[in-house]
Amino acid sequence: MVTRQSDIVQKIKIKASPDIVFSALTEEHHLLGWWPTQVEVDLREGGGFRMSFAPFSENTEKGQFLRIIPGQLLKYSAESSDFPHIAREVTIEFKPQGEHTQLVVTEAGWKRGKLWEKLHRSGEDSWKSVLQDLRVYVESGKDPRSGRKLYSQRSDKARIGRLAIRQRFLYKAKPKRVFQALTVSDRLTRWFLKEAEIEFKKNGRFKMVWNDGTTQDCKIIELVVNKKLSLVWPTNGWAGTPFANTQVRFTITPTENEDTILEMEHTGFGLGDSWARYYGTVYSSWTYYLLNLKSVLENGLDLRDEYSESVMTDEEPKDKEKQVGDTVEA
C-alpha cells in the first residue's frame, strides 16, 4: 500500500504463522493475555471493538472493522482517549516469511507540522511497545505485562492491582465426569443452573439460567474435551460495573488415582467500588457452587435451595430448606 509522509509505519517479525498472529490480534481471550484488560470484539466488517487498559494505562480505544481477510489483512478505524481529536485508520498486513510472519502496521490520520511532531512520536513509541508485547506473547505464551509498573501506583486504590479469582478443588471423580458437569446441559442443572443451552464448539453460545431467574449469555472461547473450558463472561453492568467482558477458565487435571483437580480462574476485573462489589459476590458464589459440585459428584447431594442465585446477584440469600438432588450417573 502507498504510505504518506505523515503515516506511522512499524514492522516486526514474529516466529509464528500468520493465522496465529491474526488470532492474537483479534480474539478476545488472546487479547486479554497480552494487551487490554477489558475488551469487546465483534469481528466482522462493519463490526466494532472497544478496549481499555487499566491499571496499566488510562487509555481507552474503540473503532470499527473496515476490512478483514483472516491471516492476511486487518483494517480498522480507531479513536483513542490518548489522541481524542485524531481519527486514525490502521492497516495491518500479515506476510509469511518461512517460519516467521512479518507484520506491517500502517496508521494513517496524522497531519504534518511542528504541532503534530510530538503526537506522532508518541504514536510511534506506542506501536513499538505494543508490537514487542505481541511478539513476547505469541512466541512464549507469557503475559508481557507481568511485573509492569501501574500508571496509578501512587493511589491506594491502584495498589490493589488487577483482581483475579483462583480456586482449586479435588474431586473424587474421573476427569470425564467433571468435564461433563461443566458442559452438558442436564449435568449443569444438577449443581449450578436451572436451565442451560450450549453450542458445544469454539465460539459457541453458552446460555445460563439460574434458579432466581437471572440469565447470562456467555461464549465458548476455548474447548479441549476433558481438559479445558474457557468462557467470555459479561458483567451486564452489574452493581454499576462497566458493560465489559471478564473471562472464566476451567482447567481439568487427572491425579494418579484417576481423581480430578479442577482449577477455576476468573479474570478481567477492573478497579473501583462497583468492581470490588462484583468481585466479592462472584468470589463467594464460585466457592458456593464449586463446593456443591463436589457434593453432587461424590455424594449425589445437591445442596442448593430453590432460590439459589446467580454469580451476579445483589440480593441477600433466602433462608430455605436445602433440597436433595438425584445422583449423578457415572
Buried (B, 14 or more C-beta within 10 A) or exposed (E): EEEEEBBBBBEBEBBBBBBBBBBBBBBBBBBBBBBBBBBBBEBEEEEBBBBBBBBBBEBBBBBBBBEBEEBBBBBBBBBBEBBEEBEBBBBBBBEBEEEBBBBBBBBBBBEEEEEBEEBBEEBBEBBBEBBEBBBBBBEEEEBBBEEEEBBBEEEEEBEBEBBBBEBEBEBEBBBBBBBBBBBBEEBBBBBBBBEBEBEEEEEBEBBBBBBBEBBBEBBBBBBEEBBBBBBBBBBBEBBEBBEBBBBBBBBBBBEEEEBBBBBBBBBBBBBBEBBBBBBEBBBEBBBBBBBBBBBBBEEBBBBBBEBBBBBBBEEEEEEEEEEEBEEBEE
